[in-house]
Every structure is written in C-alpha cells, then in structure tokens.
Amino acid sequence: MVNPRTRILLEYVWQFNGVIASEKGTKTLTYADNMINARWFSEARLNFAENLLKRKDDHEALVFQGENRVHWRLSYAQLYDAVSIAAQALKNQGIKKAIGWLPLCQTYPTQ
C-alpha cells in the first residue's frame, strides 16, 4: 500500500515536470515495499523523447557520472541539436521512421 503522502508527492512531481502523456493511469507507485521491483506510474503511456525534447534551454537534460570518474553533462539545447542533426542525416538517407538511441558511455561527448 502506498503512503498517501507519497502518492501526493508523486502527483506533484508529475505536474511540476509537465509530463506529456497520452495516458496517465491511476497507479502512481506499485510494489512500494520493494524498491527493486517498484513501478512508477506503471499505467502511463508516454514518449520519453517527446518529454526530453520539449525544452531547448541550457538546463541539464542528461548527466553521466561513471565509476571511473568520467562525467559529462548535456543541456536540453545540446540534446535537441544532436537529435536534430541525427534526424536530418536519417532523413537525407531516405529513412522515414527509426528507433532512436543515445549510447550512455564515457566516449560521449568528448570535451
């Protein structure tokens, strides 16, 4: 059973972040007593990329911190530009639909 305060907090987090979803569902957290199996908003249907690309500012979109102390940060503007470049390259090759990916490894980006 989810603590009512936890439910309120999760609802606030959803609203505060302006999550875009085709369906939110009614479950905010299932398996709350076991964090390994916990499921947040398990009934929600959303597009991860749409939510990451809705902003185009200098705030942090992705942060990577490797165990070997390698770290990098990518702003929403940098992420948007990188996705745009990749999308244009695919379009130029005649590809109309693709599944996107971003390798989370220490070689990206190199600065």
N, C-alpha and C positions, 0 to 999 in steps of 0.2 A: 504494500500500500504506500502510495506516495504522500509524503507530508504535505498538507495544504499550503504551507508557506513555500515549499519547493515548487509546487505547481504554479503559484502566483509569480514566483521569481522567473521561472522558465517562460511563462506567458509574457512577462515584461521584457525579457531578453529577446524573444521573437519580435515583439512590437518595436522595441528600441532599435533593433538592427534592420527593421523594414524588410524582413524576409519576403521574397516574392515566391509564391507557390500557387499551383493550380488547385491544390487541396491541402488543408492543414491537418484535418483529422481531430480527434478528441483526446488522444493519448499524448500526454507531454513526456512521461517517463515510465517505462516498464522495466521490470527487474531492478528496481532501485536498490534492493538489498545486496546486489552483487554487481559491482561496477564493471567487471569483465564482460558480463552479459547485458549490461544496461543498454537500452534503446531509447534514444531521444527523438521525440516526435515521429514515432515509427509509422504512423499512417500518412505522414506528409508526402506530398509529391511535388518536388521542386527541381529546378535546373541549377546545378551548382555553378556552372559557368555564368549563367544569367545573373546570379546573385553576386558573383565576384566582379563581373564587368559592368555593373550598374554605376559604379563610381569611376571617375577619371582624374582623381586628385593625387596629391603627394603623400597621403596617409599610407601606412603599411598594409599591404594586401596579403603578402606571404612572408614569413620569417623562417629561416632554416638555421638550426644550430646543431652541428654534427658533434658526435662524441670526440672527434679528433680536433675539436676547437675551430673547425672551419665553420664560418657562418656567413650568411648573406640575407639581405632584405630586398624586397621588391615592392615598389609602390603600386597603387591602383593604376596610375598613369603609365608606368613602365609595363605592367601586365597587359593593359589594354593595347598598348603599342605593339608588344610582342605577339599578341593574339592576332592583331590586325595584319601584321606582316606575314604571319603564318597562313592566315586565311586568304590573303591575296595571292600568295605563292601557290596554294592549293587550287584556287580559282583559275589562275593562269595555266595550270596543268589540266584544266577541264574537270576537276573534281568538284562535284556539287554538294555532297554531304560527306562528313568524316567524323570519326570519333576523336576528340581532342585528348592530348595528354601533355603533361609537364613533368619531365624527369626530375625527381627530387634527389639530386645527388650533388656532391661537392663541386662539380665542374660547372655548375650553372648558378649565376652568371660569373664570368671571370672579370674581376675588377681589381 
